[in-house]
Amino acid sequence: MPSSSRRPPSMASSNIAPAAAGSRTTIADVAKAAGVSKATVSRFLNRGELLTKDIAAKVEAAIAELGYSPSPMAQALKRGRSRLIGLVVADVTNPFSVAVLRGAERACQEAGYLVMLFNLGNDGTREREAIEALSSYQVEGFILNTLGSDPAALAAAARLAKPVVLIDRRHAGMPADFVSLDNAGAVQMAGEHLLDGGCRELLFISEPSAGVSSRIERSQAFGHFLAAHADAVAGRVFESAGEAEVEALAAALQQARKRAGSRKRVGVLASNAVVTLRVAAALERLNWRFGEQIDFVGFDETEWAPYVGPGLSAIAQPTSDLGRLAARCLLERLEGQDLPPRQILLPGRLIVRGSSSSSSHKA
């Protein structure tokens, strides 16, 4: 018989009925259309092992005519790999978290992995829930930017025995790679800038520490800076609990201005972009301006920082690099590298604008 007689039947001559609109074609549909078993279709999908040319042609024709596409997840799980990475962030509305996510996602995609995101919404009690939910999708490892305040999360991660990398926030008792900004160095850099600009009264404004390591480290670094420059500058820490606390924040700014007196400048350091917005709201309430009644530096470079007042000075974090390095550490673990937990601290970069530049200083 000529080989041409063994060609797969065309759609016009085929009795194969397409799947119902909106439904996903399954292996069972393909098997029924080709007149073979599901096991035969599965063998065909696994490179056609042990199939005759005629049977392989029938299965191939059915797949083409039904538009069947095997589930990538199912195929990966058959190979024992999902190629999924679980990423948990404390607050996806925080520009820092978004930028880190982009860096991690890019690195994972380049290595052939996909990222699954779980947003805690700043609810530290959901950390265990996040880890367990992502594990149900067979993620191969975790990148965590959490509050680090849920002890159950530590137990959940240990029970799953999958590699974990922490970004920005440590998790007490969790032996994992840690990638973060050098918080102590960044606070030192901002403090010296304000001091050099003539500020003699400093106010560090942070969200409540609540056991969050990055907030604690920055607050402690500010204290160390004050102690090291006690002969030249004084300062205090104010914890801003939320947008509803704008009035209390405005009062704290007024008190700092009063302590400084008429001949001394006040320098304000905000611990992140969320706090920076609260400071802006407090200044609006006081009818003050950045660079006039206060000099200002905020952690996190944002898209809007150049356009607020005279432009906001900022400590730019290497967010994309943080996400990329965290992903790289995790991928190395998944590739089988057995190393002691690593700590990688990256330097920040001071961007000076009108809110703290020497040109805005008044005697």
C-alpha positions as CSV (number, residue, x, y, z in Angstrom):
1,M,0.0,0.0,0.0
2,P,1.5,3.4,-0.9
3,S,2.6,5.4,2.0
4,S,0.2,8.3,1.0
5,S,-2.7,6.1,2.0
6,R,-1.6,6.2,5.6
7,R,-1.8,10.0,5.9
8,P,-3.8,11.3,8.8
9,P,-7.4,12.0,7.8
10,S,-8.2,15.6,7.0
11,M,-10.7,17.6,9.0
12,A,-13.2,17.5,6.1
13,S,-13.2,13.7,6.1
14,S,-12.9,13.1,9.8
15,N,-15.7,12.0,12.1
16,I,-14.1,13.8,15.1
17,A,-16.4,16.2,16.9
18,P,-14.8,19.2,18.5
19,A,-15.1,19.7,22.2
20,A,-18.0,21.8,23.5
21,A,-17.4,25.5,23.3
22,G,-15.7,26.8,26.5
23,S,-14.5,23.3,27.6
24,R,-11.0,22.1,27.6
25,T,-10.1,19.1,25.5
26,T,-8.8,16.3,27.6
27,I,-6.7,13.1,26.9
28,A,-9.9,11.2,27.1
29,D,-11.4,13.2,24.3
30,V,-8.3,12.6,22.1
31,A,-8.4,8.8,23.0
32,K,-12.1,8.6,22.0
33,A,-11.6,10.4,18.7
34,A,-8.5,8.3,17.8
35,G,-10.1,5.0,18.9
36,V,-7.3,4.3,21.3
37,S,-6.8,4.2,25.1
38,K,-5.8,7.1,27.3
39,A,-2.6,5.3,28.0
40,T,-1.8,5.2,24.3
41,V,-2.3,8.9,24.0
42,S,-0.1,9.4,27.0
43,R,2.6,7.3,25.4
44,F,2.4,9.4,22.2
45,L,2.8,12.6,24.2
46,N,5.9,11.1,25.8
47,R,7.6,10.9,22.4
48,G,5.5,8.1,20.9
49,E,7.3,5.3,22.6
50,L,6.2,1.7,21.6
51,L,3.5,3.0,19.1
52,T,3.1,1.8,15.5
53,K,3.1,4.4,12.8
54,D,-0.6,4.0,12.1
55,I,-1.6,4.4,15.7
56,A,0.7,7.4,16.1
57,A,-0.8,9.0,13.0
58,K,-4.4,8.6,14.4
59,V,-3.4,10.2,17.7
60,E,-1.6,13.0,16.0
61,A,-4.6,13.7,13.8
62,A,-7.0,13.7,16.8
63,I,-4.7,16.1,18.7
64,A,-4.5,18.5,15.7
65,E,-8.2,18.5,15.0
66,L,-9.3,18.9,18.6
67,G,-6.7,21.5,19.2
68,Y,-5.5,19.6,22.3
69,S,-2.7,21.1,24.3
70,P,-1.3,19.2,27.3
71,S,-1.3,21.0,30.6
72,P,2.2,22.4,31.3
73,M,1.6,21.8,35.0
74,A,0.6,18.2,34.5
75,Q,3.5,17.5,32.2
76,A,5.9,19.1,34.7
77,L,4.5,17.1,37.6
78,K,4.9,13.9,35.7
79,R,8.6,14.8,35.5
80,G,8.7,15.5,39.2
81,R,9.1,19.3,38.6
82,S,6.6,22.1,38.6
83,R,9.1,24.8,37.8
84,L,7.1,27.2,40.0
85,I,8.5,29.6,42.6
86,G,6.3,30.9,45.4
87,L,6.8,34.6,46.2
88,V,5.1,36.0,49.3
89,V,5.1,39.8,49.8
90,A,3.9,41.8,52.8
91,D,2.2,44.5,50.8
92,V,1.9,44.6,47.0
93,T,0.9,48.2,47.1
94,N,4.3,49.1,48.5
95,P,6.5,50.3,45.5
96,F,9.5,48.4,47.1
97,S,7.6,45.1,46.9
98,V,6.5,45.7,43.3
99,A,10.1,46.5,42.2
100,V,11.5,43.4,44.0
101,L,8.9,41.2,42.4
102,R,9.9,42.4,38.9
103,G,13.5,41.6,39.5
104,A,12.8,38.1,40.9
105,E,10.3,37.3,38.2
106,R,12.7,38.3,35.4
107,A,15.5,36.1,36.9
108,C,13.1,33.2,37.3
109,Q,11.7,33.5,33.8
110,E,15.2,33.5,32.3
111,A,15.9,30.2,34.1
112,G,12.6,28.7,32.9
113,Y,10.6,29.1,36.1
114,L,7.3,30.9,36.7
115,V,6.5,33.0,39.9
116,M,3.3,32.6,41.9
117,L,2.5,35.6,44.1
118,F,0.7,35.7,47.4
119,N,0.0,39.2,48.9
120,L,-0.3,39.3,52.7
121,G,-1.9,42.8,52.7
122,N,0.3,43.5,55.8
123,D,-1.5,40.8,57.7
124,G,1.3,39.0,59.5
125,T,-1.1,36.2,60.7
126,R,-1.4,35.0,57.1
127,E,2.2,34.0,56.6
128,R,1.6,30.3,57.3
129,E,-1.5,30.4,55.1
130,A,0.5,31.8,52.3
131,I,3.2,29.2,52.5
132,E,0.7,26.3,52.7
133,A,-1.4,27.7,49.9
134,L,1.5,28.1,47.5
135,S,2.8,24.6,48.4
136,S,-0.5,23.1,47.3
137,Y,0.5,24.2,43.8
138,Q,3.7,22.2,44.1
139,V,6.1,25.2,44.1
140,E,9.7,24.2,44.3
141,G,10.9,26.9,46.7
142,F,9.9,30.2,48.3
143,I,11.0,33.8,48.2
144,L,9.6,35.6,51.3
145,N,9.3,39.3,51.8
146,T,7.0,39.0,54.8
147,L,6.6,40.7,58.2
148,G,8.4,37.8,59.9
149,S,6.0,37.8,62.8
150,D,4.1,34.5,62.4
151,P,5.9,31.6,64.2
152,A,3.7,29.1,62.5
153,A,5.2,30.2,59.2
154,L,8.6,28.9,60.3
155,A,7.1,25.5,61.2
156,A,5.3,25.3,57.9
157,A,8.4,26.1,55.9
158,A,10.4,23.6,57.9
159,R,7.8,20.9,57.4
160,L,7.8,21.3,53.7
161,A,11.6,21.0,53.5
162,K,11.8,23.3,50.5
163,P,14.5,26.0,50.0
164,V,13.6,29.5,51.2
165,V,15.2,32.9,50.5
166,L,14.3,35.9,52.6
167,I,14.3,39.5,51.2
168,D,14.6,42.6,53.3
169,R,13.0,41.1,56.4
170,R,14.6,38.4,58.5
171,H,12.5,35.6,60.0
172,A,13.8,34.7,63.5
173,G,14.9,31.0,63.6
174,M,14.7,30.4,59.9
175,P,18.0,29.2,58.5
176,A,17.8,30.7,55.0
177,D,19.7,32.9,52.6
178,F,19.0,36.6,53.3
179,V,19.2,39.4,50.7
180,S,18.7,43.0,51.8
181,L,19.7,46.6,51.6
182,D,22.6,47.5,54.0
183,N,20.2,49.4,56.3
184,A,22.9,50.6,58.7
185,G,25.0,52.0,55.8
186,A,22.0,53.7,54.3
187,V,20.9,55.4,57.5
188,Q,24.5,56.6,58.1
189,M,24.6,58.0,54.5
190,A,21.3,59.9,54.9
191,G,22.2,61.2,58.4
192,E,25.6,62.5,57.3
193,H,23.9,64.3,54.4
194,L,21.4,66.0,56.6
195,L,24.1,66.9,59.2
196,D,26.4,68.3,56.5
197,G,23.5,70.4,55.2
198,G,23.2,72.1,58.6
199,C,20.5,70.1,60.3
200,R,21.0,70.0,64.1
201,E,17.6,68.4,65.0
202,L,16.7,65.1,63.4
203,L,13.4,63.1,63.3
204,F,13.3,59.6,62.1
205,I,9.8,58.5,61.1
206,S,8.9,54.9,60.8
207,E,6.0,52.5,60.8
208,P,5.6,50.6,64.1
209,S,8.5,48.2,64.3
210,A,6.2,45.2,65.3
211,G,9.1,42.8,65.1
212,V,9.8,43.7,61.4
213,S,13.6,43.4,61.1
214,S,14.2,46.1,58.5
215,R,12.3,48.7,60.6
216,I,14.2,47.7,63.7
217,E,17.6,47.8,61.9
218,R,16.9,51.3,60.5
219,S,15.7,52.6,63.9
220,Q,18.7,51.2,65.7
221,A,21.1,52.6,63.0
222,F,19.5,56.0,63.6
223,G,20.2,55.7,67.3
224,H,23.8,54.7,66.7
225,F,24.2,57.7,64.4
226,L,22.9,60.1,67.0
227,A,25.2,58.6,69.6
228,A,28.2,58.9,67.3
229,H,27.4,62.6,66.7
230,A,26.0,63.6,70.1
231,D,28.1,66.8,70.1
232,A,26.6,68.0,66.9
233,V,23.0,66.8,66.6
234,A,20.0,65.6,68.6
235,G,17.1,63.5,67.4
236,R,14.1,61.3,68.1
237,V,12.1,58.5,66.6
238,F,8.4,58.8,65.8
239,E,6.4,55.7,64.8
240,S,3.5,56.5,62.5
241,A,0.8,54.0,62.8
242,G,-1.2,54.9,59.7
243,E,-2.9,57.5,57.6
244,A,-5.3,58.3,60.5
245,E,-2.2,59.4,62.5
246,V,-1.4,62.4,60.3
247,E,-2.4,64.9,63.0
248,A,-0.1,63.2,65.5
249,L,2.7,63.2,62.9
250,A,2.1,66.9,62.2
251,A,2.4,67.6,66.0
252,A,5.7,65.6,66.1
253,L,7.1,67.8,63.3
254,Q,6.0,70.9,65.1
255,Q,7.7,69.7,68.3
256,A,11.0,69.0,66.4
257,R,10.8,72.5,64.9
258,K,10.3,74.0,68.4
259,R,13.2,72.0,69.8
260,A,15.5,73.2,67.0
261,G,14.6,76.9,67.6
262,S,14.7,79.6,65.0
263,R,18.4,79.2,64.0
264,K,18.7,75.5,63.6
265,R,17.4,73.3,60.7
266,V,15.3,70.2,61.2
267,G,16.1,67.1,59.2
268,V,13.5,64.4,58.7
269,L,14.3,60.8,57.5
270,A,11.3,58.7,56.5
271,S,11.8,54.9,56.6
272,N,9.9,54.0,53.4
273,A,7.7,55.4,50.6
274,V,4.5,54.8,52.6
275,V,5.8,57.0,55.4
276,T,6.9,59.6,52.9
277,L,3.4,60.1,51.8
278,R,2.2,60.5,55.4
279,V,4.9,63.2,55.9
280,A,3.6,65.0,52.8
281,A,0.1,64.9,54.2
282,A,1.3,66.3,57.5
283,L,3.2,69.1,55.8
284,E,0.1,70.0,53.8
285,R,-1.9,70.2,57.1
286,L,0.7,72.5,58.6
287,N,1.1,74.5,55.4
288,W,4.8,73.7,55.4
289,R,7.0,72.9,52.4
290,F,9.7,70.4,51.9
291,G,13.1,72.1,51.9
292,E,11.8,75.1,53.8
293,Q,10.5,74.3,57.4
294,I,12.2,70.9,57.2
295,D,14.9,69.2,55.2
296,F,13.9,65.7,54.1
297,V,15.3,62.4,52.9
298,G,13.1,59.3,52.4
299,F,13.9,55.7,51.9
300,D,12.8,54.4,48.5
301,E,13.1,56.2,45.1
302,T,9.7,56.4,43.5
303,E,8.4,57.6,40.2
304,W,6.7,60.5,41.8
305,A,9.6,61.7,44.1
306,P,11.0,64.2,41.6
307,Y,7.6,65.9,41.3
308,V,6.7,66.5,44.9
309,G,7.5,70.0,46.1
310,P,11.1,70.9,45.1
311,G,11.8,67.2,44.5
312,L,12.3,64.6,47.3
313,S,15.7,63.4,48.2
314,A,15.8,59.6,48.5
315,I,17.8,56.6,49.4
316,A,17.3,54.4,46.3
317,Q,17.3,50.7,47.0
318,P,18.7,48.3,44.4
319,T,15.3,46.7,44.3
320,S,15.7,44.9,41.0
321,D,19.1,43.5,42.1
322,L,17.6,42.4,45.4
323,G,14.9,40.4,43.6
324,R,17.3,39.0,41.1
325,L,19.9,37.9,43.7
326,A,17.2,36.3,45.8
327,A,16.0,34.3,42.8
328,R,19.5,33.4,41.9
329,C,20.2,32.1,45.5
330,L,17.0,30.0,45.3
331,L,17.8,28.6,41.9
332,E,21.2,27.6,43.1
333,R,19.6,25.6,45.9
334,L,17.2,24.0,43.5
335,E,20.2,23.0,41.3
336,G,21.6,21.1,44.3
337,Q,24.1,23.4,45.8
338,D,24.4,22.7,49.5
339,L,25.8,25.9,51.2
340,P,25.5,27.4,54.6
341,P,22.9,30.2,54.8
342,R,24.2,33.3,53.1
343,Q,23.7,37.0,53.9
344,I,23.9,39.5,51.0
345,L,23.7,43.2,51.8
346,L,23.6,45.7,49.0
347,P,24.4,49.4,49.3
348,G,21.8,52.1,48.8
349,R,22.3,55.2,46.7
350,L,21.6,58.8,47.8
351,I,19.7,60.9,45.3
352,V,19.8,64.6,46.4
353,R,17.0,66.9,45.3
354,G,15.5,70.2,46.5
355,S,14.0,68.8,49.7
356,S,17.5,68.5,51.3
357,S,19.9,70.3,48.9
358,S,22.2,73.0,50.3
359,S,20.7,75.5,48.0
360,S,17.4,75.3,49.9
361,H,19.0,75.9,53.3
362,K,18.2,79.2,55.1
363,A,20.1,80.7,57.9
